[in-house]
Amino acid sequence: MLPNRETCGGCAKEGTEMSQKNRKTSEYRLNIGCGAQVVDGWVNVDYAIGARLSKIPLFTALNRMVGIFNVRWDPRILIHDLRKPLPFKSNSVYVVYLSHTLEHLNREDGH
């Protein structure tokens, strides 16, 4: 079950991925491979082409007119390639939610 407002802890300041910290514990809650499922109070991470392109204002405007992608990507998504280390200090993540993500990585990516 995807985390929801009742289970995710403190809410974050809108529009800032790295500010999405749990205010009570100062630990991050990660929703990795979030797709369009952005959860308030969590750091939502994805690397889908649609999420990456949505960071380009001209593409976003063009997509609204033409409808290349039928998904509106939330601007709070942290774009990150999971083949690289996550940008968080050790022991700063409290919980990780990961769904439909591992199958997109191959064995060599895990080394």
C-alpha positions in Angstrom: 0.0 0.0 0.0 1.4 3.4 -1.0 2.1 5.7 2.0 -0.6 8.3 2.6 -1.0 11.6 4.6 -1.8 9.7 7.8 1.3 7.4 7.6 3.9 9.7 6.1 4.6 12.1 9.0 5.2 15.9 8.7 4.4 17.7 5.5 7.0 19.5 3.5 7.3 23.0 2.1 5.9 22.7 -1.4 8.1 22.8 -4.4 11.3 21.7 -2.6 12.3 18.0 -2.9 15.1 18.2 -0.3 12.9 20.0 2.3 10.7 17.0 2.5 12.0 15.8 5.8 10.0 14.4 8.6 9.9 17.4 11.0 9.7 15.3 14.2 12.7 13.0 13.5 14.7 14.9 11.0 14.9 11.7 8.9 13.9 11.3 5.3 11.1 9.1 4.1 11.8 8.0 0.5 9.2 7.0 -2.2 11.6 5.6 -4.8 10.3 5.1 -8.3 7.2 7.2 -7.5 6.0 7.8 -11.0 3.0 10.1 -10.7 2.3 8.8 -7.2 3.7 11.7 -5.2 3.2 11.5 -1.4 3.2 14.7 0.7 5.9 14.6 3.4 8.1 12.1 1.5 11.0 12.6 -0.8 9.6 11.3 -4.1 12.3 10.0 -6.5 12.0 9.0 -10.1 14.0 9.0 -13.3 11.3 8.3 -15.9 11.7 10.2 -19.1 8.4 12.0 -18.6 9.5 13.2 -15.2 12.9 14.4 -16.6 11.3 16.2 -19.5 8.7 17.8 -17.2 11.6 19.8 -15.7 12.0 21.7 -19.0 9.4 24.5 -19.1 9.1 24.6 -22.9 8.5 20.8 -23.1 5.8 21.1 -20.4 3.9 23.8 -22.4 4.3 21.7 -25.6 3.0 18.6 -23.8 -0.1 20.4 -22.6 -0.9 21.4 -26.2 0.0 18.1 -28.0 -0.4 15.5 -25.2 2.8 13.6 -25.7 2.5 12.2 -22.2 -0.8 11.7 -20.6 0.6 12.3 -17.1 1.2 15.5 -15.3 4.5 15.1 -13.4 4.6 16.7 -10.1 7.4 19.4 -9.9 8.3 18.1 -6.4 9.8 14.9 -7.8 13.5 14.5 -7.3 15.0 13.4 -10.5 17.7 10.8 -9.7 19.3 7.9 -11.5 19.2 5.0 -9.1 22.4 3.5 -10.6 24.2 6.3 -8.7 24.3 6.8 -4.9 21.4 8.6 -3.3 22.1 12.2 -2.3 21.5 11.7 1.4 23.9 11.4 4.4 24.3 8.0 6.0 21.6 7.1 8.6 19.4 10.0 7.4 16.7 7.9 5.8 14.0 6.5 8.1 12.0 4.4 5.7 12.0 3.5 2.0 9.0 2.7 -0.1 9.9 1.0 -3.4 7.4 -0.5 -5.8 7.8 -1.5 -9.5 11.3 -0.3 -9.6 13.9 -3.1 -9.2 12.8 -4.7 -12.4 14.1 -1.7 -14.3 17.7 -2.4 -13.1 20.0 -5.1 -14.3 22.5 -7.1 -12.4 25.5 -4.9 -13.5 23.7 -1.8 -12.2 23.7 -3.3 -8.7 27.5 -3.5 -8.4 
